[in-house]
Amino acid sequence: MKRIIDFSSYSSIKVGPKVEVEMIEEVDKSFDEKFFLVGGANNLLLSPSPPPLAKLSKEFDYIKLEGDTLVIGGATPTGKVLSFCKRNDLGGFEFLAKLPGTVGGAVRMNAGVKEYEIKDILLWVKSAEGIKEARELNLEYRKTNISTIVYEAGFKVQKGFNHSLLKKLLSLRSNQPTQPSAGSVFKNPPNDFAGRLIEEVGLKGKRFGNMAFSHQHANFLVNLGGGSFAEAITLIELAKKRVYEKFGVKLEEEVIIL
Ligand SMILES: Cc1cc2nc3c(=O)[nH]c(=O)nc-3n(C[C@H](O)[C@H](O)[C@H](O)COP(=O)(O)OP(=O)(O)OC[C@H]3O[C@@H](n4cnc5c(N)ncnc54)[C@H](O)[C@@H]3O)c2cc1C
């Protein structure tokens, strides 16, 4: 089944074309070769002509508690997992608060906040090739070697939802811009912060067309309304160039450009 998705409204940064997306309803290896898989599009920047896209359908939106393991479908929204954990008094997933997306996307990105990351709780993932243990996936800072669709993942659970940790993590979000963005545009280089470097080269708040590096947090590329892919890329390239010239640091995109 196919669906038309308008990425200028679906993606969190509100940039991208209206394109046909294959809706995946069953586990099949051929999808891995044919399509780029889109989750909630919270970490994507789509050009006007992206590669063929697919998305997991509702069949992969579920949460099951099996003994000590939480088994979650790849299309399950992270917010739903957080609510489930609160309701069932389970701990370990508090950092998913305000970390928008699907479980498949979070696993693929090894998403995280501060010292809390998917890698701390992930046990295994299920792809069309079968089950792989977390230790086979080279989970590092915003990086994994996952190159296949994650249909399902298993996580360790512990008793006791940590409400005070949740409160602490939510307060960290207060300095984040509210305009559409894809979260952090660059990964933090070792022992430094991309936001600091962007600020140091004078680009905090820098606007080009309708895209800008946020006044609030320089590592957030925000859409001020009707911003385009070309404008976003211009700012990304400008920041990389200036930071390299001044600090010799090569900024690496966290956002995935398609
Ligand atoms: C306001 C805001 C704040 C954010 N804050 C954070 C933060 O604090 N920490 C953080 O880590 N991220 C943050 N992000 C980025 C984003 O939330 C995460 O990267 C999230 O995990 C993306 O999930 P998604 O489903 O939207 O994936 P997408 O953006 O759709 O895709 C991201 C990658 O995951 C892959 N993918 C998606 N689903 C699957 C699947 N089922 N199987 C295999 N691969 C898949 C895609 O192919 C792509 O490579 C933020 C984003 C926003 C908009």
The ligand as an ORCA input file, in Angstrom:
! r2SCAN-3c Opt
* xyz 0 1
  C      12.552     19.182     19.225
  C      13.434     17.971     19.038
  C      14.259     17.572     20.078
  C      15.090     16.457     19.922
  N      15.895     16.086     20.961
  C      16.667     14.988     20.840
  C      17.501     14.569     21.920
  O      17.533     15.161     22.994
  N      18.267     13.463     21.750
  C      18.269     12.763     20.578
  O      18.971     11.758     20.500
  N      17.511     13.152     19.534
  C      16.714     14.246     19.629
  N      15.943     14.648     18.573
  C      16.014     13.907     17.296
  C      14.964     12.799     17.178
  O      13.969     12.963     18.160
  C      15.590     11.420     17.327
  O      16.646     11.219     16.428
  C      14.551     10.324     17.108
  O      15.067      9.116     17.578
  C      14.142     10.199     15.652
  O      13.095      9.246     15.545
  P      12.157      9.223     14.269
  O      11.212      8.091     14.396
  O      11.545     10.554     14.066
  O      13.211      8.892     13.122
  P      13.404      9.576     11.700
  O      13.795     10.999     11.896
  O      12.233      9.323     10.832
  O      14.649      8.752     11.150
  C      15.924      8.860     11.762
  C      16.780      7.670     11.329
  O      16.215      6.489     11.898
  C      15.946      5.551     10.872
  N      14.755      4.801     11.248
  C      13.530      5.258     11.613
  N      12.729      4.229     11.931
  C      13.455      3.101     11.753
  C      13.184      1.703     11.896
  N      11.999      1.234     12.306
  N      14.174      0.835     11.587
  C      15.407      1.269     11.190
  N      15.716      2.557     11.038
  C      14.761      3.467     11.319
  C      15.755      6.369      9.605
  O      15.985      5.562      8.466
  C      16.794      7.439      9.822
  O      18.068      6.910      9.475
  C      15.095     15.748     18.692
  C      14.254     16.163     17.649
  C      13.424     17.256     17.821
  C      12.523     17.658     16.693
*
